[in-house]
Amino acid sequence: MTELKEQLETLKSGFDKDLAVFQEDVYQDLNLGDVESKQKELEELKVKYIGKKSEIAGLKGLIGKFSAEERASFGKAISELDKEFKSKIAGAEAVLDTYLILLRIERERLDVTLPGIRPRTGHLHPLTILRQRIEDIFVSMGYTIEDDREIETDYYNFDALNIPEGHPARESQDTFYTTTGLALRSQTSTVQIRAMERHGAPLRIIAPGRVFRRDTPDLTHTPMFHQIEGLCVDRGITMAHLKGTVTEWLQRLFGKETVTRFRPSYFPFTEPSAEVDYSCFNCGGSGCRICKQSGWIELGGSGMVHPNVLRAANIDESEFTGFAFGLGIDRTCARIYQLDDIRLLFENDVRFLEQFR
């Protein structure tokens, strides 16, 4: 009898040792696959200790061989040990099942069968679309793109461009000034001077960018708008080169049938100067709403670079000549897309901008 009790103690000690690897803190750092492996191991432990061929099942078969007095005591000890094994295994199974459920929920919380949410992709602003089209044309013609500061000194904004003291453009009614006397550039012509100072001559550039003037916002005016300035300086440059260049890029933008015309005008930084018009891209010159029934659309100013401007940039005007032109792309963009109000381009209304995908 004593030997059997020692056997039961050894069996219980082995069970407790094998069950220790299924404590709750064991599962915290395991993934789903590891926990499923633990489940199989627990099932094997269950078969080992309380299965039909387990050691405790064999001991139950020996109960009948004992005397009546010993049978009751031995049977009770085996029964209690069997219940203890089953209870502890059931507790371990409950803990393991809980972790399995949590890990499976975590794995399956992303339902790949649900319809996807298409991300909203952005697109370029209509002004950017037009600016890049113009840049591409000029780059293909051998021009480089220059950029520079938007806050300028009086020298680069006016003096170097041959705009004299007392000129209306220098007044605070027309130009934004800072408290330190600097000015927000009122034209991209300022880039001409800085580019000539940096690179010298010969030179072929375009300078797209923002400019600022004290205009009251309305259908055709805003205090901030976009310009593109073109400049070519080399030996033997004439008005013929200016006309050919402007006509060529307009025809590449609007079509080979586009016709240009140059009207005499005055700008302090060019001499001679001319306003440039081109035939309406919508009606071909017959007259429509876009060209106000005239058949022509005004592009901007142009002319031969004034000798004073070349001298300000340390370029020898006796050796080099050049032409320059400038245009506001905001109004051109509004005409292309038939917008009645130029302010629509700056209001950031998504309902409006979505139309230009």
C-alpha positions in Angstrom: 0.0 0.0 0.0 2.9 2.4 0.9 4.5 1.7 -2.5 1.2 2.7 -4.3 0.9 5.9 -2.4 4.5 6.8 -3.3 3.6 6.0 -7.0 0.6 8.4 -6.7 2.9 11.2 -5.3 5.4 10.7 -8.1 2.6 10.8 -10.7 1.2 14.1 -9.2 4.7 15.6 -9.1 5.3 14.8 -12.7 1.9 16.1 -13.7 2.4 19.5 -12.0 5.8 19.8 -13.6 4.4 19.1 -17.1 1.4 21.4 -16.6 3.6 24.4 -15.5 4.5 25.2 -19.1 0.8 26.0 -19.8 0.6 28.9 -17.3 -1.1 32.1 -18.5 2.1 34.3 -18.6 3.6 31.8 -21.1 1.2 32.9 -23.9 1.7 36.7 -23.7 4.7 36.9 -26.1 3.5 34.1 -28.4 2.0 34.5 -31.9 -1.1 32.5 -33.1 1.0 29.7 -34.6 2.9 29.2 -31.3 -0.3 29.1 -29.2 -1.9 26.6 -31.6 1.2 24.4 -31.1 0.7 24.7 -27.3 -2.9 23.5 -27.8 -1.6 20.3 -29.4 0.9 19.8 -26.6 -1.9 20.3 -23.9 -4.0 17.7 -25.7 -1.1 15.2 -25.6 -0.6 15.9 -21.9 -4.3 15.3 -21.3 -4.1 11.9 -23.1 -0.9 11.1 -21.0 -2.5 11.7 -17.6 -6.2 11.1 -17.9 -6.6 9.1 -21.2 -7.8 5.5 -21.4 -4.2 4.2 -21.5 -2.8 6.6 -18.9 -1.0 5.6 -15.7 -4.0 6.6 -13.6 -6.3 4.5 -15.6 -4.0 1.5 -15.0 -4.1 2.2 -11.3 -7.9 2.2 -11.3 -7.7 -1.4 -12.6 -5.8 -2.5 -9.5 -8.4 -1.3 -7.0 -10.2 -4.7 -7.1 -7.1 -6.6 -6.0 -7.0 -4.9 -2.6 -8.9 -5.9 0.6 -12.1 -4.1 1.4 -10.4 -1.8 3.9 -7.5 -0.9 1.6 -9.8 -0.7 -1.5 -11.8 2.2 -0.1 -8.7 4.3 0.9 -6.8 3.6 -2.4 -9.9 4.2 -4.5 -10.6 7.5 -2.9 -6.9 8.6 -3.4 -7.0 7.7 -7.1 -10.4 9.4 -7.6 -9.3 12.6 -5.9 -6.1 12.7 -8.0 -8.1 12.0 -11.2 -10.5 14.9 -10.4 -7.5 17.2 -9.6 -5.9 16.4 -13.0 -9.1 17.0 -14.9 -9.8 20.3 -13.1 -6.3 21.7 -13.7 -6.3 20.6 -17.4 -9.7 22.2 -17.9 -8.4 25.4 -16.4 -5.4 25.4 -18.6 -7.6 24.7 -21.7 -9.8 27.7 -20.8 -6.8 30.0 -20.6 -5.4 28.7 -23.8 -8.7 29.0 -25.6 -9.1 32.6 -24.5 -5.7 33.5 -26.0 -6.5 31.6 -29.2 -9.8 33.6 -29.6 -8.0 36.9 -29.0 -5.2 36.2 -31.5 -7.6 35.0 -34.2 -9.8 38.1 -33.8 -6.7 40.2 -34.2 -5.7 38.3 -37.3 -9.1 38.5 -38.9 -10.1 42.0 -37.9 -9.0 43.1 -41.4 -11.6 41.7 -43.7 -10.0 41.4 -47.1 -13.3 40.5 -48.6 -14.8 44.0 -47.9 -14.8 46.4 -50.8 -11.7 48.7 -50.8 -11.7 52.4 -50.3 -10.3 54.1 -53.3 -7.8 56.8 -52.2 -8.5 60.3 -53.5 -5.6 61.2 -55.8 -4.6 64.8 -56.3 -3.9 66.6 -59.5 -2.3 69.7 -60.7 -3.9 73.2 -60.4 -5.0 74.6 -63.8 -2.4 77.4 -63.5 0.3 74.9 -62.9 -0.8 72.8 -65.9 -0.6 75.9 -68.2 2.7 77.1 -66.7 4.3 73.7 -67.2 3.0 73.5 -70.8 4.6 76.9 -71.5 7.9 75.9 -69.7 8.1 72.7 -71.8 7.7 74.7 -75.0 10.5 77.1 -74.1 12.9 74.4 -72.8 12.5 72.7 -76.1 13.5 76.0 -77.8 16.7 76.1 -75.8 15.6 78.4 -72.9 16.4 77.7 -69.2 14.0 78.3 -66.3 15.1 80.9 -63.7 13.6 81.7 -60.4 14.4 84.2 -57.7 13.1 86.1 -54.7 9.7 87.7 -54.4 10.7 90.4 -52.0 13.0 92.9 -53.8 14.9 96.1 -53.3 13.9 99.3 -55.1 17.1 98.9 -57.2 16.0 95.5 -58.8 12.3 96.3 -58.8 12.7 99.7 -60.4 16.1 101.4 -60.9 17.8 98.5 -62.8 14.7 98.3 -65.0 15.0 101.9 -66.1 11.9 103.0 -64.1 12.7 106.5 -63.0 12.0 108.2 -59.7 8.5 109.6 -59.6 7.1 106.9 -61.9 3.5 106.0 -60.8 4.5 102.3 -60.5 6.8 103.2 -57.6 4.0 104.7 -55.5 2.6 102.8 -52.5 -0.8 103.0 -54.3 0.5 100.5 -56.8 3.3 98.5 -55.0 3.3 96.7 -51.7 6.1 97.9 -49.4 7.4 96.3 -46.2 8.2 98.4 -43.1 11.9 98.2 -44.0 11.4 99.7 -47.4 11.6 96.5 -49.4 8.9 95.8 -52.0 7.0 92.7 -53.2 8.1 92.4 -56.8 5.5 93.9 -59.2 6.8 92.1 -62.2 9.1 89.1 -62.9 11.3 91.4 -64.9 13.4 91.6 -61.7 14.7 88.1 -62.5 16.1 89.5 -65.8 18.6 91.6 -63.9 19.7 89.0 -61.4 20.0 86.3 -64.2 22.2 88.6 -66.3 24.3 89.4 -63.3 24.8 85.7 -62.5 25.3 84.3 -66.1 26.2 87.3 -68.3 25.6 87.1 -72.0 24.6 85.3 -74.2 21.5 84.3 -72.3 18.1 82.7 -73.0 15.7 82.3 -70.0 12.1 82.4 -69.0 11.1 83.4 -65.4 7.7 82.2 -64.2 6.5 83.3 -60.8 4.2 85.2 -58.6 4.0 89.0 -58.6 2.1 91.5 -56.5 0.2 94.7 -57.2 -2.3 96.7 -55.2 -5.3 95.9 -57.4 -8.8 95.6 -56.0 -10.0 92.0 -56.6 -12.6 91.7 -59.3 -13.5 89.5 -62.3 -10.2 90.2 -64.0 -7.8 91.5 -61.2 -6.2 90.0 -58.1 -3.5 91.5 -55.9 -1.4 88.4 -56.5 -1.1 86.8 -59.9 1.4 84.9 -62.1 3.6 86.1 -64.8 6.1 84.5 -67.2 9.0 86.7 -68.3 11.1 85.8 -71.4 14.6 87.2 -72.1 17.1 86.5 -74.9 20.4 88.4 -75.0 23.0 87.7 -77.7 24.9 89.3 -80.5 22.7 90.5 -83.4 19.3 90.0 -81.8 16.5 92.0 -83.5 12.8 92.5 -83.4 12.5 89.8 -86.0 13.8 87.3 -83.4 11.3 88.5 -80.9 8.4 88.1 -83.4 9.5 84.7 -84.5 10.0 83.4 -80.9 6.6 84.7 -79.7 4.8 83.4 -82.7 6.4 80.0 -82.5 5.6 79.3 -78.9 2.0 80.6 -79.3 1.5 78.3 -82.3 2.9 75.4 -80.3 0.4 76.2 -77.5 -2.7 77.0 -79.5 -2.0 75.5 -83.0 -0.3 76.3 -86.2 -3.2 78.5 -87.4 -2.5 81.1 -84.6 -1.6 84.5 -86.0 0.2 87.3 -84.0 0.3 91.0 -84.3 2.5 93.6 -82.6 1.2 97.1 -81.7 3.6 99.9 -80.8 3.6 100.7 -77.1 5.9 102.1 -74.3 7.6 100.3 -71.4 10.6 101.9 -69.6 12.7 98.7 -69.8 12.3 98.1 -73.6 12.9 100.3 -76.7 11.2 99.9 -79.1 8.2 98.3 -77.2 5.2 96.5 -78.5 1.9 95.0 -77.2 1.4 91.4 -78.5 -2.0 90.1 -79.6 -2.8 86.7 -81.0 -5.8 85.4 -82.9 -8.5 83.9 -80.8 -8.0 80.2 -80.2 -11.7 79.7 -79.9 -13.1 81.4 -83.0 -10.0 81.7 -85.1 -10.4 85.5 -85.4 -14.0 85.7 -86.5 -15.2 87.1 -83.2 -16.7 85.4 -80.1 -17.4 85.9 -76.4 -13.8 85.0 -75.4 -12.2 87.6 -77.6 -15.0 90.1 -77.0 -16.0 89.9 -80.7 -12.6 91.4 -81.8 -11.0 88.2 -83.0 -7.8 89.1 -81.0 -6.6 88.3 -77.5 -4.0 90.5 -75.8 -1.0 88.5 -74.6 1.3 91.1 -72.9 4.2 93.5 -73.4 7.4 93.0 -75.3 10.3 94.8 -76.9 14.0 95.2 -77.3 15.9 95.4 -74.0 16.7 99.0 -73.2 20.5 99.8 -73.2 20.2 101.2 -69.7 18.9 97.7 -68.5 21.9 96.0 -70.2 24.3 98.4 -68.6 22.7 97.9 -65.1 23.5 94.2 -65.5 27.1 94.9 -66.6 26.5 93.8 -70.2 28.1 95.7 -73.1 25.2 97.2 -75.0 27.5 97.9 -78.0 28.1 94.2 -78.4 24.9 92.6 -77.2 21.3 93.2 -77.8 18.2 91.4 -76.6 14.5 91.1 -76.5 12.1 90.6 -73.6 8.5 89.8 -73.2 6.1 89.2 -70.3 2.6 87.8 -69.9 0.1 87.1 -67.2 -0.8 83.4 -67.3 -3.9 83.8 -65.0 -6.0 85.6 -67.6 -4.8 83.2 -70.3 -5.8 80.3 -68.2 -9.2 81.8 -67.5 -9.7 82.3 -71.3 -8.6 78.7 -72.1 -11.0 77.2 -69.5 -13.7 79.9 -70.2 -13.9 81.2 -66.7 -16.0 84.3 -66.0 -14.2 85.2 -62.8 -10.4 84.9 -62.4 -10.8 84.8 -58.6 -12.0 81.2 -59.0 -8.4 80.2 -59.5 -7.5 81.2 -56.0 -10.4 80.3 -53.8 -9.3 76.6 -53.3 -12.9 75.4 -53.9 -12.5 71.6 -54.4 -15.8 71.5 -56.4 -14.2 73.8 -58.9 -10.7 72.3 -59.0 -12.0 68.7 -59.4 -13.1 69.7 -63.0 -9.4 69.9 -64.1 -8.4 66.3 -63.5 
